[in-house]
Amino acid sequence: MVTFKNIYRIGHLIDDNMLYKHIHYPEMLTRYDSNYLEFKKMPSVTEFREAHHFLRSFHLKNGQKHVKFYLPENQEPDHQLIAYFKEHHLETGFQELYQISPEEFPNIGPLSSIKIAWVNEQNFHLFLQLHYAGDLEFGQEFAGQKIDLNRRLFNAREIEMLLAYYKGEPAGTVTMIHSGPLLEIDHLVVEERFQRKGIGARLQQQIMDRYPEKRVILVADGEDTPRHMYRKQNYQFSGFQYEVQKID
């Protein structure tokens, strides 16, 4: 059974108690998805308040301007927790987990305008350039630190990367994480001016063709449009998880 526990998370476990896991990543303090608390059970308002105060204090000591929490998967917060979130201006959202067997993915066939290459030492700089341009939306500090993170991922044994070209120009990327029989698709990115040309589907097709024996999984924003694309591509919905955060 595929669950959110199968998703690759970047960060160091620094506390694991009866209520939550505390993940911290000093290598990139600006990455919210690597600095958070993940609840093992749905907290009461009192428990969440104490965890909120703890994490805010911990992050302030490290110069971090956010707090982030993951709630237990496939559980919705009750009205008391929602009231607390609203009172303290905490934003809520949710992620959706999807999975597919490669033979279920609709074959789109070759597209002459799109070429796919595996990322190596020769073209890695193009991968970094595409990510840096997109990450500038979150500030130069974040974009610069993301380059260092991508370099670490590039050298990780369980990770592979793909680069898509549209009519010869670098246009999109995707990162793959191998974990036994599972292969996770992460950070599927297509530059805005190249979107709606089949590049995202072609990147996925390359993965399905290369690893037909794997079970492919991914996480999508539960309030964003790409999840509709995944459903049309025969991905199966496998669960959801609420996240709560605030940026000061």
HELIX and SHEET records of a PDB file:
HELIX    1   1 PHE A    4  ASN A    6  5                                   3    
HELIX    2   2 PRO A   26  MET A   28  5                                   3    
HELIX    3   3 TYR A   32  SER A   34  5                                   3    
HELIX    4   4 VAL A   45  LYS A   61  1                                  17    
HELIX    5   5 HIS A   79  GLU A   87  1                                   9    
HELIX    6   6 PRO A  102  GLU A  104  5                                   3    
HELIX    7   7 PHE A  124  ASP A  135  1                                  12    
HELIX    8   8 LEU A  136  PHE A  138  5                                   3    
HELIX    9   9 GLN A  140  PHE A  154  1                                  15    
HELIX   10  10 GLU A  192  PHE A  194  5                                   3    
HELIX   11  11 ILE A  199  ARG A  210  1                                  12    
HELIX   12  12 PRO A  226  LYS A  232  1                                   7    
SHEET    1   A11 HIS A  12  ASP A  16  0                                        
SHEET    2   A11 TYR A  20  HIS A  24 -1                                        
SHEET    3   A11 TYR A  36  PHE A  39 -1                                        
SHEET    4   A11 HIS A  66  TYR A  70  1                                        
SHEET    5   A11 GLN A 236  ILE A 247 -1                                        
SHEET    6   A11 GLU A  91  ILE A 100 -1                                        
SHEET    7   A11 ARG A 215  ASP A 221 -1                                        
SHEET    8   A11 LEU A 182  VAL A 190  1                                        
SHEET    9   A11 GLU A 169  SER A 179 -1                                        
SHEET   10   A11 ILE A 159  TYR A 166 -1                                        
SHEET   11   A11 ILE A 114  TRP A 118 -1                                        
END                                                                             
